[in-house]
Amino acid sequence: MITRAKELCSYIMLITQKSPKQFRFSYTARLQNEALNILEYIIRANETRLDPKYPADIIERSELQRKAMTELVVLGYMSMLAMKQRCILNRQFQQISALVTDCRCLLGAWIKRQQCQQ
């Protein structure tokens, strides 16, 4: 999961370096921030303990996972808007979409697995 999120983040950083200057503080910044947020939430969730003695930690992990999932959805929409405004290329949007879909599937499986363990 973290590996795939890192891939997504790295790809976003790579392609946004070449975005037109007019989008530097709008789409480019938003795409970069969303990607970094996703990676941060996933890492924080992964580092949160799952000890039944600490139910608050279990709730915190679930919230971090939910936030990561929401950020993935937002990133998908932002990348679509960026493509329509010609901030990123169509093939770049397709690659982002594939990475977002992979991350959402992996995150969904992680959430489901955690719910089954509780």
C-alpha positions in Angstrom: 0.0 0.0 0.0 2.7 2.5 1.0 4.8 1.6 -2.0 1.9 2.3 -4.4 1.1 5.6 -2.6 4.8 6.6 -3.0 4.6 5.8 -6.7 1.5 8.0 -7.0 3.2 10.8 -5.1 6.4 10.6 -7.1 4.6 10.5 -10.4 2.5 13.6 -9.5 5.7 15.5 -8.5 7.4 14.5 -11.7 4.6 15.5 -14.1 3.7 18.7 -12.3 7.3 20.0 -12.7 6.5 20.4 -16.4 3.1 22.0 -16.0 2.5 25.4 -17.4 3.4 28.3 -15.1 -0.1 29.6 -15.2 -1.2 26.6 -13.2 1.6 26.6 -10.7 -0.4 27.9 -7.8 -3.7 26.3 -8.6 -3.9 22.8 -10.2 -0.2 22.0 -9.7 -0.1 22.9 -6.0 -3.4 21.1 -5.4 -2.3 17.9 -7.1 1.0 17.9 -5.2 -0.7 18.6 -1.8 -3.3 15.9 -2.3 -0.7 13.4 -3.2 1.4 14.3 -0.2 -1.7 14.1 2.1 -2.5 10.7 0.8 1.0 9.4 1.5 1.0 11.0 5.0 -2.4 9.6 6.0 -1.4 6.1 4.9 1.9 6.2 6.7 0.2 7.6 9.9 -2.5 4.9 9.7 0.2 2.2 9.2 2.1 3.4 12.2 -0.9 3.5 14.5 -1.1 0.4 16.8 -3.9 -2.0 16.7 -3.9 -3.1 20.3 -7.4 -3.9 21.8 -6.2 -2.2 25.0 -6.2 1.1 23.1 -9.5 1.5 21.3 -8.9 5.2 20.6 -5.9 4.1 18.4 -8.1 1.7 16.4 -10.6 4.5 15.8 -7.7 6.9 14.8 -6.4 4.4 12.3 -9.8 4.0 10.7 -10.2 7.8 10.5 -6.8 8.1 8.8 -7.7 5.4 6.3 -11.0 7.1 5.6 -9.2 10.4 5.1 -6.7 8.8 2.7 -9.6 7.3 0.7 -11.3 10.7 0.5 -8.1 12.3 -0.6 -7.7 9.7 -3.4 -11.2 10.5 -4.7 -10.4 14.2 -4.6 -7.0 13.7 -6.4 -8.9 11.8 -9.1 -11.3 14.6 -9.7 -8.5 17.3 -9.5 -6.4 15.4 -12.1 -9.4 15.2 -14.4 -10.0 19.0 -14.1 -6.2 19.6 -14.6 -6.3 17.5 -17.8 -9.4 19.4 -19.1 -7.5 22.7 -18.5 -4.4 21.2 -20.3 -2.3 21.4 -17.1 -1.5 17.8 -17.6 -1.6 15.5 -20.6 -4.3 13.0 -21.3 -1.9 10.1 -20.9 -0.7 11.5 -17.6 -4.3 11.7 -16.4 -4.7 8.0 -17.4 -1.6 7.1 -15.4 -2.8 9.0 -12.4 -6.2 7.3 -12.7 -4.6 3.9 -12.8 -2.5 4.6 -9.7 -5.4 6.1 -7.8 -7.5 3.1 -8.6 -4.8 0.7 -7.4 -4.4 2.7 -4.2 -8.1 2.7 -3.6 -8.4 -1.0 -4.1 -5.4 -1.7 -1.8 -6.7 0.7 0.8 -10.2 -0.8 0.6 -8.8 -4.3 1.1 -6.7 -3.0 4.1 -9.8 -1.4 5.7 -11.9 -4.6 5.1 -9.2 -6.8 6.5 -8.9 -4.6 9.6 -12.7 -4.7 10.2 -12.7 -8.5 10.0 -10.0 -8.6 12.7 -12.0 -6.6 15.1 
